[in-house]
């Protein structure tokens, strides 16, 4: 009985650790930068694009989806 509880606790701990690592990586990737200048966008490997009614933004590169200031 004690082995079954210990094994269940170990599996639960490993699962939570895996989920927290995955969530941290996802949160880091999806966080957009603050507004950048057109020069910063181009230096980061992106291009300046525009969206109707939303203004200009950086498309691609380091500052992808960041608004242009």
N, CA, C and O atoms as a CHARMM CRD file, in Angstrom:
* protein
*
  276
    1    1 UNK  N      0.81600  -1.18200   0.00000 PROA 1      0.00000
    2    1 UNK  CA     0.00000   0.00000   0.00000 PROA 1      0.00000
    3    1 UNK  C      0.86800   1.25700   0.00000 PROA 1      0.00000
    4    1 UNK  O      0.56400   2.22100  -0.70300 PROA 1      0.00000
    5    2 UNK  N      1.92800   1.25000   0.77300 PROA 2      0.00000
    6    2 UNK  CA     2.81400   2.40200   0.85900 PROA 2      0.00000
    7    2 UNK  C      3.52200   2.63500  -0.48200 PROA 2      0.00000
    8    2 UNK  O      3.72700   3.77800  -0.88900 PROA 2      0.00000
    9    3 UNK  N      3.89000   1.55400  -1.15700 PROA 3      0.00000
   10    3 UNK  CA     4.57200   1.67400  -2.45100 PROA 3      0.00000
   11    3 UNK  C      3.63900   2.30900  -3.47700 PROA 3      0.00000
   12    3 UNK  O      4.07300   3.14000  -4.27400 PROA 3      0.00000
   13    4 UNK  N      2.38200   1.93300  -3.46500 PROA 4      0.00000
   14    4 UNK  CA     1.40700   2.47400  -4.40900 PROA 4      0.00000
   15    4 UNK  C      1.23500   3.98300  -4.20100 PROA 4      0.00000
   16    4 UNK  O      1.16100   4.73300  -5.17400 PROA 4      0.00000
   17    5 UNK  N      1.17200   4.42600  -2.96000 PROA 5      0.00000
   18    5 UNK  CA     1.05300   5.86500  -2.67500 PROA 5      0.00000
   19    5 UNK  C      2.30000   6.61400  -3.11600 PROA 5      0.00000
   20    5 UNK  O      2.20600   7.68600  -3.71500 PROA 5      0.00000
   21    6 UNK  N      3.45700   6.05800  -2.82500 PROA 6      0.00000
   22    6 UNK  CA     4.71800   6.70400  -3.20100 PROA 6      0.00000
   23    6 UNK  C      4.84000   6.80900  -4.71600 PROA 6      0.00000
   24    6 UNK  O      5.25300   7.84600  -5.23400 PROA 6      0.00000
   25    7 UNK  N      4.48600   5.75000  -5.42600 PROA 7      0.00000
   26    7 UNK  CA     4.54500   5.76300  -6.88100 PROA 7      0.00000
   27    7 UNK  C      3.57500   6.79700  -7.45500 PROA 7      0.00000
   28    7 UNK  O      3.91900   7.51700  -8.39200 PROA 7      0.00000
   29    8 UNK  N      2.38100   6.87100  -6.90400 PROA 8      0.00000
   30    8 UNK  CA     1.41500   7.86900  -7.36300 PROA 8      0.00000
   31    8 UNK  C      1.89400   9.28600  -7.12400 PROA 8      0.00000
   32    8 UNK  O      1.70700  10.15800  -7.97300 PROA 8      0.00000
   33    9 UNK  N      2.51200   9.52400  -5.97400 PROA 9      0.00000
   34    9 UNK  CA     3.05000  10.84400  -5.66700 PROA 9      0.00000
   35    9 UNK  C      4.19000  11.20700  -6.61700 PROA 9      0.00000
   36    9 UNK  O      4.28700  12.35000  -7.06300 PROA 9      0.00000
   37   10 UNK  N      5.04400  10.24500  -6.92300 PROA 10     0.00000
   38   10 UNK  CA     6.16500  10.49100  -7.83500 PROA 10     0.00000
   39   10 UNK  C      5.66100  10.82500  -9.23800 PROA 10     0.00000
   40   10 UNK  O      6.18700  11.72900  -9.88700 PROA 10     0.00000
   41   11 UNK  N      4.65200  10.10500  -9.70600 PROA 11     0.00000
   42   11 UNK  CA     4.09500  10.37500 -11.03700 PROA 11     0.00000
   43   11 UNK  C      3.42500  11.74700 -11.07200 PROA 11     0.00000
   44   11 UNK  O      3.57600  12.48600 -12.04500 PROA 11     0.00000
   45   12 UNK  N      2.69300  12.08800 -10.02800 PROA 12     0.00000
   46   12 UNK  CA     2.03900  13.39800  -9.97400 PROA 12     0.00000
   47   12 UNK  C      3.05600  14.52800  -9.95700 PROA 12     0.00000
   48   12 UNK  O      2.86400  15.54800 -10.62000 PROA 12     0.00000
   49   13 UNK  N      4.12600  14.35600  -9.21200 PROA 13     0.00000
   50   13 UNK  CA     5.17700  15.38000  -9.15100 PROA 13     0.00000
   51   13 UNK  C      5.84500  15.55400 -10.50000 PROA 13     0.00000
   52   13 UNK  O      6.07900  16.68200 -10.93400 PROA 13     0.00000
   53   14 UNK  N      6.15600  14.45300 -11.16800 PROA 14     0.00000
   54   14 UNK  CA     6.79200  14.52400 -12.49200 PROA 14     0.00000
   55   14 UNK  C      5.87400  15.18200 -13.51400 PROA 14     0.00000
   56   14 UNK  O      6.33000  15.95100 -14.36000 PROA 14     0.00000
   57   15 UNK  N      4.59200  14.88200 -13.43700 PROA 15     0.00000
   58   15 UNK  CA     3.62900  15.48100 -14.36400 PROA 15     0.00000
   59   15 UNK  C      3.53600  16.98600 -14.15400 PROA 15     0.00000
   60   15 UNK  O      3.55600  17.74400 -15.12300 PROA 15     0.00000
   61   16 UNK  N      3.43700  17.42500 -12.91500 PROA 16     0.00000
   62   16 UNK  CA     3.35900  18.86200 -12.63300 PROA 16     0.00000
   63   16 UNK  C      4.63200  19.59000 -13.03600 PROA 16     0.00000
   64   16 UNK  O      4.57400  20.71400 -13.53700 PROA 16     0.00000
   65   17 UNK  N      5.77600  18.96100 -12.82300 PROA 17     0.00000
   66   17 UNK  CA     7.04600  19.58300 -13.22600 PROA 17     0.00000
   67   17 UNK  C      7.09800  19.73600 -14.74100 PROA 17     0.00000
   68   17 UNK  O      7.53600  20.77000 -15.24400 PROA 17     0.00000
   69   18 UNK  N      6.65900  18.72600 -15.46500 PROA 18     0.00000
   70   18 UNK  CA     6.63600  18.80500 -16.92800 PROA 18     0.00000
   71   18 UNK  C      5.69000  19.86800 -17.42900 PROA 18     0.00000
   72   18 UNK  O      6.01500  20.58500 -18.37500 PROA 18     0.00000
   73   19 UNK  N      4.52400  19.99000 -16.81800 PROA 19     0.00000
   74   19 UNK  CA     3.56100  21.00800 -17.23200 PROA 19     0.00000
   75   19 UNK  C      4.06600  22.41400 -16.94600 PROA 19     0.00000
   76   19 UNK  O      3.83800  23.32800 -17.73900 PROA 19     0.00000
   77   20 UNK  N      4.74100  22.59400 -15.83300 PROA 20     0.00000
   78   20 UNK  CA     5.23800  23.93500 -15.51200 PROA 20     0.00000
   79   20 UNK  C      6.34600  24.34500 -16.46300 PROA 20     0.00000
   80   20 UNK  O      6.42900  25.51700 -16.83200 PROA 20     0.00000
   81   21 UNK  N      7.19600  23.42100 -16.87000 PROA 21     0.00000
   82   21 UNK  CA     8.25000  23.74700 -17.83800 PROA 21     0.00000
   83   21 UNK  C      7.65000  24.09700 -19.18300 PROA 21     0.00000
   84   21 UNK  O      8.09100  25.04900 -19.82800 PROA 21     0.00000
   85   22 UNK  N      6.65600  23.35000 -19.61400 PROA 22     0.00000
   86   22 UNK  CA     6.02000  23.61900 -20.89700 PROA 22     0.00000
   87   22 UNK  C      5.29900  24.95900 -20.86500 PROA 22     0.00000
   88   22 UNK  O      5.37300  25.72300 -21.82700 PROA 22     0.00000
   89   23 UNK  N      4.61000  25.25100 -19.78100 PROA 23     0.00000
   90   23 UNK  CA     3.90300  26.52400 -19.66500 PROA 23     0.00000
   91   23 UNK  C      4.84900  27.71000 -19.65400 PROA 23     0.00000
   92   23 UNK  O      4.54000  28.75200 -20.23200 PROA 23     0.00000
   93   24 UNK  N      5.98900  27.56900 -19.01000 PROA 24     0.00000
   94   24 UNK  CA     6.96400  28.66600 -18.96800 PROA 24     0.00000
   95   24 UNK  C      7.53800  28.92800 -20.34800 PROA 24     0.00000
   96   24 UNK  O      7.72700  30.08300 -20.73000 PROA 24     0.00000
   97   25 UNK  N      7.81500  27.88400 -21.09500 PROA 25     0.00000
   98   25 UNK  CA     8.35300  28.05800 -22.44900 PROA 25     0.00000
   99   25 UNK  C      7.31800  28.69400 -23.35900 PROA 25     0.00000
  100   25 UNK  O      7.65600  29.55900 -24.16700 PROA 25     0.00000
  101   26 UNK  N      6.07800  28.28700 -23.24500 PROA 26     0.00000
  102   26 UNK  CA     5.01600  28.84700 -24.07300 PROA 26     0.00000
  103   26 UNK  C      4.78100  30.31000 -23.72700 PROA 26     0.00000
  104   26 UNK  O      4.59000  31.13400 -24.62100 PROA 26     0.00000
  105   27 UNK  N      4.79200  30.63500 -22.46300 PROA 27     0.00000
  106   27 UNK  CA     4.57100  32.02200 -22.05700 PROA 27     0.00000
  107   27 UNK  C      5.69000  32.91900 -22.56000 PROA 27     0.00000
  108   27 UNK  O      5.43900  34.06400 -22.93600 PROA 27     0.00000
  109   28 UNK  N      6.88800  32.43200 -22.57300 PROA 28     0.00000
  110   28 UNK  CA     8.01200  33.23300 -23.02300 PROA 28     0.00000
  111   28 UNK  C      7.92400  33.50000 -24.52400 PROA 28     0.00000
  112   28 UNK  O      8.22600  34.60900 -24.96400 PROA 28     0.00000
  113   29 UNK  N      7.52600  32.53100 -25.29900 PROA 29     0.00000
  114   29 UNK  CA     7.44900  32.68000 -26.74000 PROA 29     0.00000
  115   29 UNK  C      6.32400  33.60000 -27.14200 PROA 29     0.00000
  116   29 UNK  O      6.49700  34.39800 -28.06300 PROA 29     0.00000
  117   30 UNK  N      5.19400  33.52600 -26.50300 PROA 30     0.00000
  118   30 UNK  CA     4.03600  34.26500 -26.94100 PROA 30     0.00000
  119   30 UNK  C      3.96500  35.70400 -26.44800 PROA 30     0.00000
  120   30 UNK  O      3.07100  36.44000 -26.86400 PROA 30     0.00000
  121   31 UNK  N      4.85900  36.12600 -25.59000 PROA 31     0.00000
  122   31 UNK  CA     4.82400  37.48300 -25.06200 PROA 31     0.00000
  123   31 UNK  C      5.36600  38.46300 -26.09700 PROA 31     0.00000
  124   31 UNK  O      6.55200  38.39900 -26.42200 PROA 31     0.00000
  125   32 UNK  N      4.54400  39.36600 -26.62500 PROA 32     0.00000
  126   32 UNK  CA     5.03000  40.32700 -27.60500 PROA 32     0.00000
  127   32 UNK  C      5.86600  41.42300 -26.94700 PROA 32     0.00000
  128   32 UNK  O      5.69200  41.73700 -25.77000 PROA 32     0.00000
  129   33 UNK  N      6.76300  41.98600 -27.72000 PROA 33     0.00000
  130   33 UNK  CA     7.58900  43.08200 -27.23900 PROA 33     0.00000
  131   33 UNK  C      6.76300  44.36500 -27.22700 PROA 33     0.00000
  132   33 UNK  O      5.68500  44.43400 -27.81700 PROA 33     0.00000
  133   34 UNK  N      7.28100  45.36000 -26.55600 PROA 34     0.00000
  134   34 UNK  CA     6.63500  46.66400 -26.60900 PROA 34     0.00000
  135   34 UNK  C      6.90100  47.25900 -27.98300 PROA 34     0.00000
  136   34 UNK  O      7.57000  46.63900 -28.80800 PROA 34     0.00000
  137   35 UNK  N      6.39300  48.43400 -28.23100 PROA 35     0.00000
  138   35 UNK  CA     6.53300  49.02500 -29.55000 PROA 35     0.00000
  139   35 UNK  C      8.00600  49.25400 -29.90500 PROA 35     0.00000
  140   35 UNK  O      8.83800  49.54200 -29.04400 PROA 35     0.00000
  141   36 UNK  N      8.29600  49.11600 -31.20100 PROA 36     0.00000
  142   36 UNK  CA     9.65100  49.27300 -31.70900 PROA 36     0.00000
  143   36 UNK  C      9.63600  50.27800 -32.84900 PROA 36     0.00000
  144   36 UNK  O      8.58300  50.58600 -33.40800 PROA 36     0.00000
  145   37 UNK  N     10.79700  50.77600 -33.18400 PROA 37     0.00000
  146   37 UNK  CA    10.91600  51.68000 -34.32100 PROA 37     0.00000
  147   37 UNK  C     11.06100  50.85400 -35.60100 PROA 37     0.00000
  148   37 UNK  O     11.41400  49.67700 -35.54000 PROA 37     0.00000
  149   38 UNK  N     10.78900  51.46400 -36.75500 PROA 38     0.00000
  150   38 UNK  CA    10.97600  50.72700 -38.00900 PROA 38     0.00000
  151   38 UNK  C     12.41400  50.22300 -38.18900 PROA 38     0.00000
  152   38 UNK  O     12.63100  49.14500 -38.74300 PROA 38     0.00000
  153   39 UNK  N     13.38800  51.00200 -37.72200 PROA 39     0.00000
  154   39 UNK  CA    14.78800  50.58400 -37.83400 PROA 39     0.00000
  155   39 UNK  C     15.06100  49.34300 -36.99500 PROA 39     0.00000
  156   39 UNK  O     15.74500  48.42300 -37.44400 PROA 39     0.00000
  157   40 UNK  N     14.51800  49.31800 -35.75900 PROA 40     0.00000
  158   40 UNK  CA    14.70500  48.14400 -34.89800 PROA 40     0.00000
  159   40 UNK  C     14.06300  46.90900 -35.52100 PROA 40     0.00000
  160   40 UNK  O     14.61700  45.81200 -35.44500 PROA 40     0.00000
  161   41 UNK  N     12.91200  47.08300 -36.12700 PROA 41     0.00000
  162   41 UNK  CA    12.22200  45.97200 -36.77000 PROA 41     0.00000
  163   41 UNK  C     13.08400  45.39300 -37.88400 PROA 41     0.00000
  164   41 UNK  O     13.25400  44.17600 -37.96700 PROA 41     0.00000
  165   42 UNK  N     13.62100  46.24100 -38.72900 PROA 42     0.00000
  166   42 UNK  CA    14.45000  45.76900 -39.84800 PROA 42     0.00000
  167   42 UNK  C     15.75500  45.15400 -39.36600 PROA 42     0.00000
  168   42 UNK  O     16.21500  44.16100 -39.92800 PROA 42     0.00000
  169   43 UNK  N     16.35700  45.73400 -38.33200 PROA 43     0.00000
  170   43 UNK  CA    17.60000  45.17700 -37.79800 PROA 43     0.00000
  171   43 UNK  C     17.36600  43.81700 -37.15500 PROA 43     0.00000
  172   43 UNK  O     18.27100  42.98300 -37.12400 PROA 43     0.00000
  173   44 UNK  N     16.17100  43.58600 -36.64600 PROA 44     0.00000
  174   44 UNK  CA    15.82600  42.30500 -36.04200 PROA 44     0.00000
  175   44 UNK  C     15.41500  41.26000 -37.06700 PROA 44     0.00000
  176   44 UNK  O     15.06100  40.14000 -36.69900 PROA 44     0.00000
  177   45 UNK  N     15.45700  41.60800 -38.34600 PROA 45     0.00000
  178   45 UNK  CA    15.13500  40.64900 -39.39600 PROA 45     0.00000
  179   45 UNK  C     13.68500  40.67400 -39.84100 PROA 45     0.00000
  180   45 UNK  O     13.24900  39.76600 -40.54800 PROA 45     0.00000
  181   46 UNK  N     12.92800  41.68300 -39.45000 PROA 46     0.00000
  182   46 UNK  CA    11.51600  41.76700 -39.82000 PROA 46     0.00000
  183   46 UNK  C     11.26200  42.83000 -40.87000 PROA 46     0.00000
  184   46 UNK  O     12.17600  43.52800 -41.30600 PROA 46     0.00000
  185   47 UNK  N     10.01500  42.93800 -41.26400 PROA 47     0.00000
  186   47 UNK  CA     9.58700  43.97700 -42.19100 PROA 47     0.00000
  187   47 UNK  C      8.40200  44.71000 -41.58300 PROA 47     0.00000
  188   47 UNK  O      7.65200  44.14000 -40.79100 PROA 47     0.00000
  189   48 UNK  N      8.23600  45.96100 -41.95200 PROA 48     0.00000
  190   48 UNK  CA     7.12900  46.77000 -41.44600 PROA 48     0.00000
  191   48 UNK  C      5.90500  46.49300 -42.30900 PROA 48     0.00000
  192   48 UNK  O      5.95100  46.65700 -43.52800 PROA 48     0.00000
  193   49 UNK  N      4.81700  46.07700 -41.68400 PROA 49     0.00000
  194   49 UNK  CA     3.55600  45.79700 -42.37700 PROA 49     0.00000
  195   49 UNK  C      2.45000  46.60200 -41.72100 PROA 49     0.00000
  196   49 UNK  O      2.63800  47.16800 -40.64300 PROA 49     0.00000
  197   50 UNK  N      1.29500  46.65300 -42.37500 PROA 50     0.00000
  198   50 UNK  CA     0.17600  47.38100 -41.76800 PROA 50     0.00000
  199   50 UNK  C     -1.07500  46.51100 -41.76600 PROA 50     0.00000
  200   50 UNK  O     -1.26800  45.66200 -42.63600 PROA 50     0.00000
  201   51 UNK  N     -1.92400  46.74700 -40.75700 PROA 51     0.00000
  202   51 UNK  CA    -3.20600  46.07200 -40.62500 PROA 51     0.00000
  203   51 UNK  C     -4.30100  47.12300 -40.72700 PROA 51     0.00000
  204   51 UNK  O     -4.15600  48.22000 -40.18600 PROA 51     0.00000
  205   52 UNK  N     -5.38400  46.80700 -41.40500 PROA 52     0.00000
  206   52 UNK  CA    -6.47400  47.78400 -41.47300 PROA 52     0.00000
  207   52 UNK  C     -7.01200  48.10200 -40.07700 PROA 52     0.00000
  208   52 UNK  O     -7.29100  47.19500 -39.29300 PROA 52     0.00000
  209   53 UNK  N     -7.15400  49.36200 -39.77900 PROA 53     0.00000
  210   53 UNK  CA    -7.68600  49.87400 -38.51000 PROA 53     0.00000
  211   53 UNK  C     -6.82300  49.55000 -37.29600 PROA 53     0.00000
  212   53 UNK  O     -7.23600  49.83000 -36.17100 PROA 53     0.00000
  213   54 UNK  N     -5.64000  48.97100 -37.48600 PROA 54     0.00000
  214   54 UNK  CA    -4.78600  48.64100 -36.34300 PROA 54     0.00000
  215   54 UNK  C     -3.41900  49.28900 -36.43300 PROA 54     0.00000
  216   54 UNK  O     -2.67400  49.27400 -35.45300 PROA 54     0.00000
  217   55 UNK  N     -3.06800  49.84900 -37.55800 PROA 55     0.00000
  218   55 UNK  CA    -1.78600  50.51900 -37.69700 PROA 55     0.00000
  219   55 UNK  C     -0.68600  49.59100 -38.17700 PROA 55     0.00000
  220   55 UNK  O     -0.94300  48.48600 -38.65600 PROA 55     0.00000
  221   56 UNK  N      0.54400  50.06100 -38.03900 PROA 56     0.00000
  222   56 UNK  CA     1.70200  49.30500 -38.50700 PROA 56     0.00000
  223   56 UNK  C      2.24100  48.38700 -37.42600 PROA 56     0.00000
  224   56 UNK  O      2.12500  48.67300 -36.23500 PROA 56     0.00000
  225   57 UNK  N      2.83400  47.27600 -37.85800 PROA 57     0.00000
  226   57 UNK  CA     3.44100  46.31800 -36.93900 PROA 57     0.00000
  227   57 UNK  C      4.63500  45.68300 -37.61800 PROA 57     0.00000
  228   57 UNK  O      4.79400  45.77200 -38.83600 PROA 57     0.00000
  229   58 UNK  N      5.47600  45.03800 -36.81800 PROA 58     0.00000
  230   58 UNK  CA     6.66100  44.35800 -37.32100 PROA 58     0.00000
  231   58 UNK  C      6.27600  42.91700 -37.65300 PROA 58     0.00000
  232   58 UNK  O      5.72600  42.20200 -36.81500 PROA 58     0.00000
  233   59 UNK  N      6.56700  42.50900 -38.86300 PROA 59     0.00000
  234   59 UNK  CA     6.21500  41.16700 -39.31200 PROA 59     0.00000
  235   59 UNK  C      7.48300  40.33200 -39.44700 PROA 59     0.00000
  236   59 UNK  O      8.34300  40.62700 -40.27800 PROA 59     0.00000
  237   60 UNK  N      7.59800  39.27500 -38.61800 PROA 60     0.00000
  238   60 UNK  CA     8.76100  38.39400 -38.66600 PROA 60     0.00000
  239   60 UNK  C      9.91700  38.93500 -37.84700 PROA 60     0.00000
  240   60 UNK  O      9.85500  40.04800 -37.32400 PROA 60     0.00000
  241   61 UNK  N     10.96600  38.14600 -37.73900 PROA 61     0.00000
  242   61 UNK  CA    12.16700  38.54800 -37.02500 PROA 61     0.00000
  243   61 UNK  C     12.00700  38.51500 -35.51200 PROA 61     0.00000
  244   61 UNK  O     11.08500  37.90400 -34.97100 PROA 61     0.00000
  245   62 UNK  N     12.92400  39.18600 -34.85800 PROA 62     0.00000
  246   62 UNK  CA    12.96700  39.20600 -33.40100 PROA 62     0.00000
  247   62 UNK  C     11.75200  39.88800 -32.79400 PROA 62     0.00000
  248   62 UNK  O     11.26600  39.45600 -31.74900 PROA 62     0.00000
  249   63 UNK  N     11.25800  40.93400 -33.42000 PROA 63     0.00000
  250   63 UNK  CA    10.17100  41.74300 -32.86200 PROA 63     0.00000
  251   63 UNK  C      8.82200  41.43300 -33.54100 PROA 63     0.00000
  252   63 UNK  O      7.98200  42.32500 -33.66600 PROA 63     0.00000
  253   64 UNK  N      8.61300  40.21700 -33.96600 PROA 64     0.00000
  254   64 UNK  CA     7.39000  39.84700 -34.68000 PROA 64     0.00000
  255   64 UNK  C      6.13900  40.20600 -33.88600 PROA 64     0.00000
  256   64 UNK  O      6.06500  39.95000 -32.68400 PROA 64     0.00000
  257   65 UNK  N      5.15600  40.79900 -34.56300 PROA 65     0.00000
  258   65 UNK  CA     3.86700  41.22900 -33.99400 PROA 65     0.00000
  259   65 UNK  C      3.96200  42.39600 -33.03100 PROA 65     0.00000
  260   65 UNK  O      2.99500  42.67800 -32.32400 PROA 65     0.00000
  261   66 UNK  N      5.08100  43.07900 -32.97900 PROA 66     0.00000
  262   66 UNK  CA     5.21000  44.26500 -32.13100 PROA 66     0.00000
  263   66 UNK  C      4.72400  45.47700 -32.90100 PROA 66     0.00000
  264   66 UNK  O      5.00900  45.60400 -34.09200 PROA 66     0.00000
  265   67 UNK  N      3.99400  46.37400 -32.24200 PROA 67     0.00000
  266   67 UNK  CA     3.53700  47.58600 -32.92200 PROA 67     0.00000
  267   67 UNK  C      4.72000  48.51900 -33.21500 PROA 67     0.00000
  268   67 UNK  O      5.70800  48.55900 -32.48200 PROA 67     0.00000
  269   68 UNK  N      4.57900  49.25400 -34.29900 PROA 68     0.00000
  270   68 UNK  CA     5.60700  50.22500 -34.68300 PROA 68     0.00000
  271   68 UNK  C      5.26800  51.56600 -34.03100 PROA 68     0.00000
  272   68 UNK  O      4.14000  52.05000 -34.11700 PROA 68     0.00000
  273   69 UNK  N      6.27500  52.15100 -33.37500 PROA 69     0.00000
  274   69 UNK  CA     6.07100  53.44300 -32.70400 PROA 69     0.00000
  275   69 UNK  C      6.35300  54.58900 -33.64200 PROA 69     0.00000
  276   69 UNK  O      6.23400  55.75000 -33.25100 PROA 69     0.00000
